[in-house]
Amino acid sequence: MRHKKGKGFLMSDNGFIDYYELMQLSPSADADTIERIFRHLAMKFHPDNMESGDAERFRLIVDAHRVLSDPEKRAGYDVKY
């Protein structure tokens, strides 16, 4: 699978986004770590943050959190990963 760099995360040619890379997580990260990193990144990239806000990156982080924090969705994602 070929990857291209996009705003600091990896995306394949078919649009598959590497949520682990996006959130700077190991694929073996536990739920507490996912939640902690999500909160940190959400605050950093929230559009209201004047210093480092990035609406597109924030949206992707929220999407990644929805998938990685739900055991069933994460299992389905991991099959593609």
Number of C-alpha atoms within 10 A of each C-alpha: 7 8 15 13 9 12 10 12 17 19 20 14 11 9 10 14 19 17 23 19 14 19 22 15 15 12 13 8 12 12 12 10 14 19 15 11 15 21 14 11 18 22 14 17 20 19 17 12 13 10 10 12 16 16 14 12 20 19 15 16 22 16 12 20 21 13 18 25 17 11 12 11 12 18 13 12 15 12 7 8 13
